[in-house]
Amino acid sequence: MPLGEFDLIARYFTRTSRRTDVLLGVGDDAALLTVPPGQVLVATTDTLVEGRHFLPDTAPEAIGHQALAVNLSDLAAMGADPAWALLALSIPEAQEPWLEAFARGFHALADRSRIELVGGDTVRGPLVITVTALGHVEPALALRRSGARPGDWLYVSGSTGEAAAGLELLRRGTASADDPLVHRYRFAEPRLELGRLLRGRATAAMDVSDGLLGDLGKLCAASGVGARLWLEELPLSQELLERFDPPDCERLALNGGDDYELLFTLPAATAARLAPELELACEVRRIGEIVTGRGVTCLREGVVASVAGAGYDHFG
């Protein structure tokens, strides 16, 4: 007998609540949630479309992970603590092996991040997944894109370009699912702990989802400042350097999407004092500085360099 909508929800997406702030979760018309005193709600949503955000042969476990990870990265960029998620799932058919693997990927990341699925919707249609993630943070400590100031130091976490490299290899047909770069693309780890460390300290922050160069331009525009980006300081991983030539490494690091690292600015005095603590959360690297003016200037060994690319745009 085919699995019905409500059986599907009960079997794969209903679990016993482990959060005391969930008064009512999956199974009713809406969830009832309690925001901690002195905190504000942080809300974000992202949609993944088959063929646009993931390839048709992507393992459902990876899709489940990615659908939640992209939202958790937004919460990390705001310095928020994750709390609740809503899932809207459009699928062509209710295939139980696919649903079981998708739910496994989703719940594994949810458990590590202490975020609870509290509702959503399921419909028949093309494969499209929309997740809304909710968290909370003290208002005065929330991170924004708009606070960078001239003289601030510019940092990025992790290594950029690896996810785009993984996607490029998949499209070429030269990599398998267990390739390290492919895994980096499909199983990004949101920088939640780093976001917590930066709250109340970073002057500006955002996640790198559409390419480092383009996202830095957005941060500068929001803050009304310019930036000098030092190309020789791009955090290129050994894996990337061994498999791509230098121009392609730079292209991927600057313009490749799906890294879900954090791009942030710190006052110089704060940066020097905070660096050891940040390194405990993840690798971070200083890649430039904030200056007066507008836009991003790329420098190679101190000389202005012309670099193409402006980040990913669905309608560009």
Salt bridges, closest charged atoms under 4 A:
ASP21 OD2 - ARG19 NH2 2.75
GLU61 OE1 - ARG104 NH2 3.48
ASP81 OD1 - ARG196 NE 2.60
ASP81 OD2 - ARG199 NH1 3.46
GLU96 OE1 - ARG11 NH1 2.50
ASP111 OD1 - ARG15 NH2 2.72
ASP111 OD1 - ARG18 NH2 2.74
GLU162 OE1 - ARG184 NE 3.19
GLU168 OE2 - ARG172 NH2 2.88
GLU168 OE2 - ARG251 NH2 3.13
ASP179 OD2 - ARG243 NH2 2.55
GLU189 OE2 - ARG112 NH2 2.70
GLU193 OE1 - ARG196 NH1 3.51
ASP210 OD2 - LYS218 NZ 3.12
ASP215 OD1 - LYS218 NZ 3.10
GLU233 OE1 - ARG285 NH2 2.99
GLU239 OE2 - ARG243 NH1 2.94
ASP248 OD1 - ARG251 NH2 3.11
GLU250 OE1 - ARG300 NH1 2.59
GLU261 OE2 - ARG184 NH2 2.71
GLU261 OE1 - ARG191 NE 2.72
GLU277 OE2 - ARG201 NH1 3.24
GLU289 OE2 - ARG228 NH1 3.05
